[in-house]
Amino acid sequence: MENLIHSRVVEEADFIINTGKTVREIAEVFKVSKSTVHKDLHDRLLDIDPNKYSKVADILKYHIDIRHIRGGESTRNKYKK
């Protein structure tokens, strides 16, 4: 794996562990697509650091579990304006 990709994956993993941000927010910060962040955190991170992968997987699972709540709040706020 290329050094640039390897370092980006580790930085993304550290970022999500420290902040709990979503994949979209991470993509904005690192100037890559959501798909790239998803591939980095689901596929590449497992090969690089399995310990960080388990922490990141827990955070991503939490985001999936609450996404229906977030979507409802966003819609409510949109129509409140």
C-alpha positions in Angstrom: 0.0 0.0 0.0 1.2 3.4 -0.9 2.6 5.5 2.1 0.2 8.4 1.4 -2.8 6.0 1.6 -1.5 4.3 4.6 -1.0 7.5 6.5 -4.4 8.8 5.5 -6.1 5.7 6.7 -4.4 6.0 10.1 -5.2 9.7 10.4 -8.8 9.1 9.5 -9.0 6.3 12.1 -7.5 8.5 14.8 -9.8 11.3 13.8 -13.0 9.3 14.1 -11.9 7.7 17.4 -11.1 11.1 18.9 -14.1 13.0 17.6 -16.8 10.5 16.7 -17.5 12.4 13.5 -19.5 10.8 10.7 -18.1 9.5 7.4 -19.4 12.6 5.6 -17.7 14.9 8.0 -14.4 13.0 7.8 -14.6 13.1 4.0 -14.9 16.9 4.1 -12.0 17.3 6.5 -9.7 15.0 4.5 -10.9 16.3 1.1 -11.8 12.8 -0.2 -15.1 11.1 -1.1 -17.4 9.3 1.3 -16.6 6.1 -0.6 -12.9 6.5 0.0 -13.4 7.1 3.7 -15.7 4.0 3.9 -13.1 1.9 2.0 -10.3 3.2 4.2 -12.1 2.5 7.4 -13.7 -0.8 6.5 -11.2 -2.5 4.3 -7.7 -1.0 4.6 -7.7 -0.3 8.3 -8.3 -4.0 9.1 -5.0 -4.8 7.4 -3.1 -2.0 9.0 -4.3 -2.0 12.6 -6.9 -4.5 13.8 -7.1 -2.8 17.2 -8.1 0.5 15.8 -10.4 -1.2 13.4 -12.5 -2.6 16.2 -12.8 0.8 17.8 -13.8 2.4 14.5 -16.2 -0.4 13.7 -18.0 0.3 17.0 -18.3 4.0 16.2 -19.6 3.3 12.6 -22.1 0.8 13.9 -23.4 3.4 16.4 -23.8 5.9 13.5 -25.8 3.3 11.5 -28.0 2.6 14.5 -28.9 6.3 15.0 -29.1 7.5 11.4 -32.9 7.3 11.3 -33.0 9.7 14.2 -30.5 12.1 12.6 -32.5 12.1 9.4 -35.7 12.9 11.2 -34.1 15.7 13.1 -32.7 17.2 9.9 -36.0 17.1 8.1 -37.8 18.6 11.1 -35.2 21.5 11.3 -35.5 22.0 7.5 -39.2 22.5 7.6 -39.1 24.6 10.8 -37.2 27.4 9.0 
